[in-house]
Amino acid sequence: MAQLTASFAAAVFMLCAAAAAHAQGIYAATPIPAAGVKLSHAGDSKAYRTDAARHLYDAYSHRIYRGKLPPLIHAVVVVETEVDAEGRVVDVNFVRVPTHAPEVVAAVRKMLRDASPLPVPQQLGGSVKYTDIWLVDKSGRFQLDTLTEGQLMGHEQR
């Protein structure tokens, strides 16, 4: 009986480890390299946020959730990102994180850093901090609040 219990525990552990690896896999993403340095002509952080969002959508076009998001979103992450005069991401500060999905937080941080450099904030005196909201589906695809296509209501069908 003890051997059967140990075998069952080992099987459960391996199943959990496989599920965790799968979850990490759906959030893993490699950005599509940008063609040259992008310049932002934004005059304030809100306008820069749009330029940064477009850059991220270009870099992760294969990860963008197309259409309206489902009524229940897997994770909402509020992120403040600091970009230096060269467009490099120098700091990522999480204002709101989903405690049930820490893998999403790690993926957002990695995607922001890997998509660096972002557009150069040439009109903003050297650097800029902006805040955006990442809306992440359970599939691992996302939209940014800046460019979102909206969200389905409970009674709407996709």
C-alpha positions as CSV (number, residue, x, y, z in Angstrom):
1,M,0.0,0.0,0.0
2,A,2.8,2.4,0.9
3,Q,4.5,1.7,-2.5
4,L,1.2,2.4,-4.3
5,T,0.8,5.7,-2.3
6,A,4.4,6.7,-3.2
7,S,3.8,5.9,-6.9
8,F,0.6,7.9,-6.9
9,A,2.3,10.9,-5.2
10,A,5.1,10.7,-7.8
11,A,2.6,10.7,-10.6
12,V,0.7,13.7,-9.2
13,F,4.0,15.6,-8.8
14,M,5.0,14.9,-12.4
15,L,1.5,15.9,-13.6
16,C,1.7,19.2,-11.7
17,A,5.3,19.9,-13.0
18,A,4.1,19.3,-16.5
19,A,1.1,21.6,-16.0
20,A,3.4,24.3,-14.7
21,A,5.8,23.9,-17.6
22,H,2.9,24.2,-20.0
23,A,1.7,27.4,-18.3
24,Q,5.2,28.9,-18.6
25,G,5.2,27.9,-22.3
26,I,2.0,29.7,-23.3
27,Y,3.4,32.9,-21.9
28,A,6.9,32.6,-23.4
29,A,7.3,34.9,-26.4
30,T,10.2,36.0,-28.6
31,P,9.7,39.5,-30.1
32,I,9.9,40.1,-33.8
33,P,12.9,42.4,-34.2
34,A,12.1,46.0,-35.1
35,A,13.5,47.3,-38.4
36,G,15.7,50.1,-37.2
37,V,15.3,52.6,-34.4
38,K,11.8,54.0,-34.0
39,L,11.3,57.6,-33.0
40,S,8.4,58.9,-30.9
41,H,7.2,62.4,-31.5
42,A,4.9,62.3,-28.5
43,G,4.7,65.4,-26.4
44,D,3.6,63.7,-23.2
45,S,3.6,60.4,-21.5
46,K,0.1,59.6,-22.5
47,A,0.9,60.0,-26.2
48,Y,4.1,58.1,-25.7
49,R,2.1,55.2,-24.3
50,T,0.3,54.8,-27.7
51,D,3.7,54.7,-29.5
52,A,5.0,52.1,-27.0
53,A,1.8,50.0,-27.3
54,R,2.1,50.0,-31.1
55,H,5.8,49.0,-30.8
56,L,4.8,46.1,-28.5
57,Y,2.0,45.0,-30.9
58,D,4.5,45.0,-33.7
59,A,7.0,43.0,-31.7
60,Y,4.4,40.5,-30.5
61,S,1.9,40.4,-33.3
62,H,1.6,36.7,-32.9
63,R,0.5,37.1,-29.3
64,I,-2.1,39.8,-29.7
65,Y,-5.7,38.7,-28.9
66,R,-7.7,39.7,-32.0
67,G,-11.2,41.0,-31.5
68,K,-13.1,41.6,-28.3
69,L,-11.7,39.9,-25.2
70,P,-13.9,37.4,-23.4
71,P,-16.1,38.5,-20.4
72,L,-13.6,36.9,-17.9
73,I,-10.0,37.9,-18.5
74,H,-7.4,35.6,-17.0
75,A,-5.1,38.4,-15.7
76,V,-5.0,42.2,-15.5
77,V,-1.6,43.7,-15.0
78,V,-1.0,47.4,-14.4
79,V,2.6,48.3,-15.3
80,E,4.6,51.5,-15.1
81,T,7.5,51.4,-17.5
82,E,10.5,53.8,-17.5
83,V,12.3,54.3,-20.8
84,D,15.6,56.2,-21.2
85,A,16.6,58.6,-23.9
86,E,17.7,55.8,-26.2
87,G,14.4,53.9,-25.8
88,R,15.8,51.3,-23.5
89,V,13.5,49.9,-20.8
90,V,15.3,50.8,-17.6
91,D,12.6,50.0,-15.0
92,V,9.4,48.0,-14.9
93,N,7.2,48.7,-11.8
94,F,4.0,46.6,-11.3
95,V,1.2,48.7,-9.8
96,R,-1.4,45.8,-9.9
97,V,-0.6,42.2,-10.3
98,P,-2.8,39.0,-10.5
99,T,-1.8,37.0,-7.4
100,H,-3.3,33.9,-9.0
101,A,-1.1,34.2,-12.0
102,P,2.5,35.1,-11.1
103,E,3.7,33.6,-14.4
104,V,1.9,36.4,-16.2
105,V,3.8,39.0,-14.3
106,A,7.1,37.4,-15.1
107,A,6.1,37.1,-18.8
108,V,5.1,40.8,-19.0
109,R,8.4,41.9,-17.5
110,K,10.3,39.7,-19.9
111,M,8.3,40.9,-22.9
112,L,8.9,44.5,-22.1
113,R,12.6,44.0,-21.6
114,D,13.0,41.8,-24.7
115,A,11.1,44.4,-26.9
116,S,13.6,47.1,-25.8
117,P,14.5,49.5,-27.3
118,L,11.0,51.1,-27.5
119,P,10.6,54.2,-29.6
120,V,13.0,57.0,-28.6
121,P,11.2,59.7,-26.6
122,Q,12.9,62.5,-28.4
123,Q,10.4,65.3,-27.4
124,L,10.3,64.3,-23.7
125,G,13.6,65.5,-22.3
126,G,15.5,62.3,-22.2
127,S,13.3,59.8,-20.6
128,V,9.7,58.9,-19.9
129,K,7.5,56.9,-17.5
130,Y,4.2,55.6,-18.8
131,T,1.5,53.3,-17.4
132,D,-0.5,50.8,-19.4
133,I,-2.8,47.9,-18.5
134,W,-2.1,44.4,-19.9
135,L,-5.2,42.3,-20.4
136,V,-4.1,38.7,-20.7
137,D,-6.3,35.8,-21.9
138,K,-5.9,32.3,-20.5
139,S,-4.4,31.4,-23.9
140,G,-1.5,33.7,-23.2
141,R,-2.6,36.2,-25.8
142,F,-3.0,39.8,-24.7
143,Q,-4.2,43.3,-25.5
144,L,-3.0,46.5,-24.0
145,D,-5.6,48.9,-22.7
146,T,-4.3,51.7,-24.9
147,L,-5.2,49.7,-28.1
148,T,-7.9,47.3,-26.8
149,E,-10.7,46.2,-29.0
150,G,-13.0,46.0,-26.0
151,Q,-14.5,43.2,-24.1
152,L,-17.5,41.0,-24.8
153,M,-20.5,41.2,-22.4
154,G,-21.6,38.0,-20.7
155,H,-24.5,37.5,-23.2
156,E,-22.4,38.2,-26.4
157,Q,-20.9,35.4,-28.4
158,R,-17.5,35.5,-30.1
